Amino acid sequence: DPLRCAPTVVNGHALLAGCDGRLHAIDLSTGEQAGSCDIGGPTGCTAAVLDGVACFGTESGEFYAVDARDPAAPKVSWTYRDPRRGQGVRAAAAVAESAIVYGNQGKGLYALNPTDGELQWKKSLRSRLEAAPLIAGDRVLVATGRGRVRLYELATGDEVWSYDAGGGFIADPAAAAGRVVLASTDGVVYCFVGKPQMNTDERR
């Protein structure tokens, strides 16, 4: 079956999920499959890993946390699905010790407890999320398909800053040295400069 996600390496194994509805752990030294587990449906999301737990959403709208610390026997720790906006997930999640943040095709943004998947907060983006969120310090940044860049408090989901870029975003943002770089579908590369709280709107 085809693969639409990049591999994620955990404990010497590559984690890959494809259209067969399973998460596979591949031994990097041998190329052989060490183990796999059922994820209920296909996904194109690259897994984000926190303490050996792989976190990702599927086309069916289910969000999974899979314990992959034992690659021979990966197992589902918990799942979450919005009962009202359960559309598919097509962007990778952002993970931190305090929260896992992801968006879906139902224009929702969610923060979950990493331990049990309990919903901490959710927001309506008014646009689909094709690019992965980015956690920086105690804030989380999202760039939507309609070209709006938003910054939220990680703990509460309160919006603290936004910027209308015009063109949409489908590529994941990157951060380094107090800067966040994003490329839009209209061919413009934006560089927002500042500390993790992103309290400026400087761009280049």
N, C-alpha and C positions, 0 to 999 in steps of 0.2 A: 504494500500500500504506500501511496506517496506521503512524503513528510513535508510539512510547511512551516516547521519551527526549527530554530537553531538548537543544537545540543547544549545541555548544562552539565558541567562536570562536578560530581560529588564522590568523594572517597575512591578516586581512581576509576570511576565509571561515568559514562555519558548517559544522561537521561534524555530520552526521545519519546515524543508522543505523536502519533500519526492518525490516519483516517481509519485505522482498525479499532479505535476505541480503547486502546491500551497504552499504558506508560511502560516503556522498556528501559532496562538498565543494561548497558553494554560495557563489558570489561575492556578498558582501553589497552591493556597489554596483550590481549588475545583476539579482540574483535568479536568475541562470542557473547551471546546474551546470558546474563547472570540471573535475571528474573524479570517479572512484569506484573502489572496489576490492571484490573478493569477500571476504566474511567467513564464508562457509560456512553461514550460517543466520541466523534472526531474532534480534534482541536488543532489550531495552527499557532497556538501560543507557546512561546518559549517559557520554560519553568523558571521562576525566581525562587532561590533557595535560601532558607533561614534555618540555621542549626541542623542541616541535614534533611529538612522538610521541604519538598517541592510544592510550590504554590502556583496554580494556573487555572484558567477558565476554559470551558468547552463551547462548541457551537450550540449545544443544547441549553446553555445559560447557567449550567452548574459550575460552581467554583470549588476546586479541590485543594486539599492539603494532604500530600502523600508522604508518609515517613519513609525516606529512602536511605536511612543510615545503615540498614542491612540491604545491600543491593540485590542479594539473592531472594529477598522476600519483601519487596516494597508493599506497603499497605496504606489504605486510606485512613487518615486520622479523623477528618471531618469534612463536611461539604456545606456549602451555603448556596441558596437560590432565592432571589427576590420573588415572592409569590405574585407580585403585581407587574414587575418589569423583568421577566425572566428571559429576555432575548440573549442571543449568543455573545460570547466574549472573544474578541479578536486582537486584543492588545495584551502584552505582558503586564504583570502586576509589579508594584513597588513594595518592597518589604523592609520592615524595621522591627526592632524588639518590641515596640509599643503598638504597631498596627501594620496590617496588610491592606494596601489600597489598590483597587482596580476599577475599570469602567467597562460598560457593555454597550451593545448595539441598541439598547432601550433608552439611551441617553442618561443613564444613571452612573453615579460615582459612589463607591462604597468603601468604608473602612471597617475591617474585621479584626477581632481579637485573635492574635496568632495562636493562642493556646487552644481555643475551642471553637473558633469561627463565629462567635457571637457578633452581631452587628453593633458597631460603635456609633456610626452615623452614616447617613447617605444624603446625596445631593442630586438635584436635577441639573444636567449640563445644557439642556436644550440643543444638544448636538451629539452625534455619535463620537465615541472615543476610539480612534484608530492607532494612536501613539500611546506608549506606556507612560503612566504617571512617573514623576520623579520626586523622591523624598530627599530633602536637604535640611538637616537639623530637625527643627520642630515644625517645619512647613512641608506641604506637598504641592507640587506644580503640575498642572495638566494643560495640554494644548489640544484643542478640539478640531474636529473636521471642518468647522465653520471659521476657523482662524482666531478663536478667542483663547488667550492665555490667561489662566486663572491660578491664584495662589491661595491655599487654605491652611488654617491651623490644623496640624495633624491630630491633635488631641480632641478637637471639638467640631471640625468641619466648617468653622466660620471663615468666610471669604475675607481676605485682607488686601487683595490687590488684583487688578485685571488689566488686560491690554488687548485691543482689537487689532490684529495683524492683517486682516483682510483675507489673504489666501489661507487655505486649510492646512492642517498638519496630519501627516500619516507616518512620519519617521519619528523615532524616539528621541527626546531631548538628551543632551549630554551636559555634565557639570564638571568643572575643574577650576581651581584657583579663584573661587568667588564669582565665577561666570557660568551662565547657562546658555548653551547654543542650540538653536532650533532652525531647521530648514523647512520652508513652506512650499506648497504646491504651486505658488506663483513664481518660484525661482529665487526667492529672497532668503538669505541667511540672517537670522537675528541673534544678537549677542546681548543678553541682559546682564548688567554688571552690578554687583553688590554682594552683601553677605547673604546667608541662607534665607533671611527674612525677605529678600528681594524688595527692598523699599525704594528702589529707583526704577525708572522705565527707560533707561538709556539703551539704545540699540545701535547696531552698526550694519 
